[in-house]
């Protein structure tokens, strides 16, 4: 299975959140994000905003956190019905 179909299979394995299955939905999301190495933003707090004095390592860490956060939100939103999605903040 190539990586695109593997990603698709993982994401499509997350049950649709329906208001009665939050615990099961959350467990699936955490497993899928962990397997895809996209759970960094769930495990680590966001760093303080970067400044001109920020090191290359801090910039790299921030990029990793932001990518993880962005991808995690996209994957979670994929499995949430539009009616529920409206309640999610657009910026996190």
C-alpha positions in Angstrom: 0.0 0.0 0.0 1.5 3.4 -1.0 1.7 6.2 1.5 -1.2 8.2 0.0 -3.6 5.2 0.2 -2.2 4.4 3.7 -2.9 7.9 4.9 -6.4 7.8 3.4 -7.1 4.4 5.0 -5.9 5.7 8.4 -8.0 8.9 8.2 -11.1 7.0 6.9 -10.8 4.6 9.8 -11.7 7.4 12.2 -15.4 7.1 13.0 -17.6 10.1 12.4 -18.3 12.0 15.6 -22.0 11.8 16.2 -22.4 13.1 19.7 -22.6 9.7 21.4 -19.2 8.3 20.5 -16.7 11.0 21.6 -14.5 8.6 23.6 -14.2 6.1 20.7 -13.7 9.0 18.2 -10.9 10.6 20.4 -9.1 7.2 20.8 -9.1 6.7 17.1 -7.9 10.2 16.4 -5.0 9.9 18.9 -4.0 6.5 17.4 -4.1 7.7 13.8 -2.3 11.0 14.5 0.4 9.0 16.5 0.9 6.5 13.8 1.3 9.3 11.3 3.7 11.2 13.6 1.3 14.2 13.6 0.5 14.2 17.4 3.3 16.6 18.4 0.8 19.5 18.9 -1.3 17.2 21.1 1.7 16.2 23.3 3.6 19.5 23.5 2.4 22.9 24.5 2.8 25.7 21.9 6.1 27.6 22.2 6.1 31.3 22.9 6.0 33.4 19.8 9.3 33.6 17.9 11.4 36.7 18.0 14.5 37.9 16.1 16.5 36.3 18.9 15.0 32.9 18.4 17.4 30.1 17.6 17.3 27.9 14.5 16.2 25.0 16.8 13.4 27.1 18.3 12.2 28.0 14.7 12.4 24.4 13.6 10.4 23.3 16.7 7.8 25.9 16.1 7.5 24.8 12.4 7.0 21.2 13.6 4.4 22.2 16.1 2.5 24.4 13.6 2.5 21.6 11.0 1.4 19.0 13.5 -1.4 21.3 14.7 -2.6 22.2 11.2 -2.6 18.6 10.0 -4.3 17.4 13.2 -7.1 19.9 12.9 -7.6 19.0 9.2 -7.8 15.3 10.0 -10.2 15.9 13.0 -12.4 18.2 11.0 -12.7 15.5 8.3 -14.5 13.2 10.7 -16.8 15.8 12.3 -20.1 16.6 10.6 -20.4 20.1 9.3 -23.2 20.9 11.8 -20.8 20.2 14.7 -17.8 21.7 12.9 -19.2 25.2 13.1 -18.7 25.1 16.9 -14.9 24.6 16.5 -12.8 27.7 16.6 -11.2 28.5 13.3 -7.9 29.5 14.9 -6.4 27.5 17.6 
